Amino acid sequence: MESIAQLRDICRRDNDEDNRRTMMLAARVSIYFTRLFLLMKMSANQVTYLFTALGIVGALAFLGPGLYWAVAGYLLFRLHVIVDVSDGEVARYRQTFSPIGAYLDFITHYFVYNIICFSIPFRYWMDSGWSVALASGAVLMMGVTLNRAGVDCWFRANFGSSERDEIEEGRQGQEKSGLPGIAKKFVLSIGHITSIQSFLNVYILALIVERIFGTDIRAYLIPAYAIVLLSFSLGRIGYTIYRGKIPRRANYY
């Protein structure tokens, strides 16, 4: 079996730099899991099935009461993200690329993210009886779906008609957004804040504060994130229509 350094070189993806910016932890540790999966002689599709199972179980764990269930869900979700990177690395190592595996990968993101956006508000509703939490859950599910669909549908709309550089803005040194420096940082910060991983980081912190100090932060966090996520998703869709290209979050701003 090759060394970790050799495996990194063999399994490197074309947009490795972008991947390291958007998945800072997973993109750096996934290769160790990839090596384990290769030693276990697992196929890329089998790793994708594992990634799907981890994501679903982790998302459902947030329905459980208290901090420990949430931490379990968080850890499983983080592991699911790492395995998500590993399935592609296994595929590149074995040169076994499967449309079925890629399709399941894409579908899993929609499925797992929506379960999380349902589980967390529903758990808070069970804890507090606050009906606004359920409404926030509906907004969250709409926002996370539009956030992903806004990108996927753009590529589908341009499938077979244009090169990627022509439909995605900010590639290979092309002119970027043209926004002033402060505005660029603000938009990029909002982009990172609206990620599910950022939401879960803050959610776990809110539960810790609630457990130690008895301060209810979830009542503010869940509706606020729902509004910000939906607004960002709609804004990116509108911006894509206006510019005629999809902005790359990793380095566009």
Buried (B, 14 or more C-beta within 10 A) or exposed (E): EEEEEEBBEBBEBEBEEBBBBBBEEBBBEBBEBBBEBBEEEBBBBBBBBBBBBBBBBBBBBBBBEEBEBBBBBBBBBBBBBBBBBBBBBBBBBEEEEBEEBBEBBEEBBBBBBBBBBBBBBBBBBEBEEBEBBEBBBEBBBBBBBBBBBBBEBBEEEBEEEEEEEEBBBBBEEEEBBEBEEEEBEEBBEBBEBBBBBEBBEBBBEBBBBBEEEEEBBBBEBBBEBBBBBBEBBBEBBEBBEEEEBBBBBBBBB
